[in-house]
Amino acid sequence: ADVRLSDRRQAAGRLALAYPLAKRFRTGATLIMYSLITLVLVLLIEIGGVMMHGIDDQVGRSTAGYSIRLDFTPGQVVDRVESLYKDQVSAVAPLLTATASATDPGHRSTEPLQALVVGVRRGTTRTMTFELRLPGLATDGAVWDAVATHPDYVVVDPFFGSTGGPGGEFFKPGDTFEVTDPVSGTAETKVIAGVLSNAVMFYSPNAPAAFPLITDVTAVRNQFGPSASVASAMKKLKRYGGATNDP
């Protein structure tokens, strides 16, 4: 029995070697097919890793470390917003907002743009990054400091005023444009101090068609007065056991 089993193994071994050598084209095509499948799987894994890293990077750039954005009926008392879920929150950044009209800093249209002026407290968005900064402002933090001390400085979304079509650099730090309060008619000239890397956190469902422009909270109060209200807030969640309780 052992001899017959050994003979069968030898015959199977000879066949396993003889067939691929006898059918060289078919064997080569099979090996190429499996090599291509392996290559595609490796590429998919690599592309997935790059995309996930890009998503994490964009989230970090656009959120300034905040976990939640709250949008609510304008006019809520700020103290109430800051006390909401206080035991689970480590920091709160109320956003003082006002709808406005603005000229196009890229000079693509003579029609006024729908804008949302967003006032932030000093230091609350300091870690947000910029694609472009005003000459003389060497760091992202310096841009935010300048915005806090110069009421005519604003930072904008790179897509501010965009209506589709081919991309391009239509405006840059140092360019100026007019921002008008539609209620009082008060118009002020604003200077672009920086172009944000990602401004998605400042878009509001209360004004979905409006382009956000961000400045210091005091500058918003001074120009818009009672027309400005807190309608949004960003919150950082506390960490428990080394991880956040993000939803």
ABEGO torsion letter per residue (X at the ends): XAAAAAAAAAAAAAAAAAAAAABAAAAAAAAAAAAAAAAAAAAAAAAAAAAAAAAAAAAAAAAGGBABBBBBBBGBBAAAAAABGAAABABBBBBBBBBBBBBBAAGABABBBBBBBBBBBBGAAAABBBABBBBGBABAAAAAAAAAABAABBBBBAABGBAEEBBEBABBBGBBBBBBBAAAGBBBBBBBABBBABAAAABBAABAABBBBBBBAAAAAAAAEAABBBABBBBBBBBBGGBBABX
